[in-house]
């Protein structure tokens, strides 16, 4: 939405006219029933009642409870009142928010990849043991057929369970 709004400002529209343009583009992209489109329609109705765009963005930020929306609303209110270069400030703010969103998505993707790798590592020891039993049943007798082998394999199982718990704790962190 911010990119569409910034694009309309770059095209020469005022802030009051750029908002309907952004709303029209959002309807094309997401459809009339999308939450962003409904919120933009509400904002347009309030604009018809002579509410200022900066107040509408502040209301949107309050309603959405999205920190980036609040930052944009604050920046937009300041630039509207101070009479600065609205086009470059809005464009730069939109770019910064989009970059933050891309970075967060990259972090989530890397985190999901690590979770998948962790699940794979949970299964691998069991898969190797089953493979060894199936391919060469007598091979494992040397490990499990005597007391030292049983003690060592029990210790290895304990380390495996410890690693499993530690891995779950690490990948259980919310991103």
Helices and strands as residue ranges (DSSP letters): H 2-10, H 15-30, H 35-48, H 53-64, H 67-82, H 86-135, G 137-140, H 141-144, H 147-171
